[in-house]
């Protein structure tokens, strides 16, 4: 989901088989602020947003839905039937429950051709009494015919609006809105294996929905019927449709497996020109994501866009609903097809797994397709927004408040930049490997933050408990006061870390330092701060003129840098730490006449990922075996007893 607050901004059932399994059931032709209503609290009687689902709906597993609706965009109403196929998971059940607005009119509930009794509970409850108890693993179905004007809460749920004088009805069910307009399981623990969406509407309108349009029929009384077929598992809040006088066009998208998939677009007639321009650019973004992560998840059907009247976008599965065709908006919603649709957050507490990823992937398109300046400016804008307030965690701490769930500063921007900090912490190879493994493991399932953490730890061989404790669950961000002064062989750097919120005492993050000298000589050094106040001696072979802290805006922080002017006194040669040879092929020798028995060394790659560590002996020359290291650039850190940390970059050949 993409709001307009941005700074710029298998068990698959084929319907024909299902219909052979059960008696036929009667057919009918018949919006930085969010436009939220305070609807979340009204769910408390029957659906608690703290829970992953309504406990009354946990006795069965959804297998298939057939939706048959009549929609006229001129009238705020839905009329039709929802047929659900389910498999019993309890030992026995004598009733089946759905989350469904009690404001809707129910015409009938049909089971095997028989009308059943039902009871409406509270604001969002429907209990249906079964004529006989159903045993575990029984596959059965029930059809609910209903009509009415759905209550429109949350982010909209069911909305009628207009564009250029023409009416449109569209849906947007995140996070709790499905139950406003169709009988469902409104939690985050059961994906429907497949759906058919069959919409009848006056013939001057078109209906857009999930999956593939397999049939478009002209009917009597100047109506048309659109049949969309979707054969991938789908979370209830991602089921959607939109109906208006759309113009349509398709684009072909070549994928990495040498297949071609359609990009199907339903847009306002008045927006057709801008849609064709904007969506054409989205083709290369889909190819980029398809190659960077795992294959596009719904390649057997489509990806597409439907224009709608909300101030942003929503990642409905296989067809994102968008307000316009801005590059960033389209990239964000496309990213959700992997992060949010294929793999869906298993709790709204972990919604950053949807929104943080979509935000970051939009950023990756800046890195891939635009200049480094644009990429840096994108990160800088996110950080400036995040640090505009001292508190707030990525982890959602109030699940009854939709504004908090979809908080732009925390869920989106901080979530996205936490992912970037993770990338810098574990390195590109481990980061992207871990993400691909996470997607493969949780494919078409629900995931929690710990699932992501497990895969990144496995890929990086690194304990990420401290990172997730501070950066995901923790409040606020680090504040760095940095001062530096020249030394005869480089600079002394002093870093003092404070935190913006008292709940966190220290952040362990890779800190990029950029040293610039005459003739544009530049060296980047990544240091690891192990305590709130620490000094580092960084050796370079040029006269340092300036020092930049976090120059690429890779971590969320506030920082100040001050140059402390001192008189440089040449140190006696025997007091300098010498690293030889450089470059090195087998053994690295450290000459340090000031070595103490508690001194330690650590070797990092340029991402700050520790490769080796050990304790210095009291011998003046230390010998470190580096024959097993890959060729490349490394940094050695020597921490001495007198609180001075020495850094030296060297090359393994």
Secondary structure, DSSP 8 states (H G I E B T S, - for coil): -EETTSS-------HHHHHHHS---------------S-GGGGTTT--TTSSS-GGGTTEEEEEEEEEEE--TTSS-EEEEEEEEEEE-SSEEEEEEEB--TTSEEEEEEETTEE--EEE-SSS-EEEEEEEEEETT-EEEEEEEEEE-----TT-EEEEEEETTEEEEEEE-TTTTHHHHS-B--SSS--BSEEEEEEEEETT-EEEESSEEEEEEEETTTEEEEEEEE-S-B-GGG--EEEES-EEEEEEEE-TTS-EEEEEEEE-GGGHHHHHHHHHHHHHHHHHHHHHSS--TTTTT-EEEEE-SSSEEE--TTEEEESS--HHHHHHHHHTTTBTTTBEESSGGGTHHHHHHHHHHHHHHHHHHS-HHHHHHHHHHHHHHHTTSS---SS-S-TT-HHHHT-IIIIIIIHHHHHHHHHHHH-HHHHHHHHHHHHHHTTTSEE-HHHHHHHHHHHHT---HHHIIIIISS-S-EEEEEEEEEETTEEEEEEEEEESSTT------EEEEEEEEGGG-EEEEEEE--SSEEEEEEE-SS-EEEEEESTT--S-EEEEEEE---------GGGS-EEESSSBSSEEEEE-TT--TT-EEEEEETTS-EEEEEE--SSSEEEEE-TTS-SEEEEEEEE-TTSEEEEEEEEE-
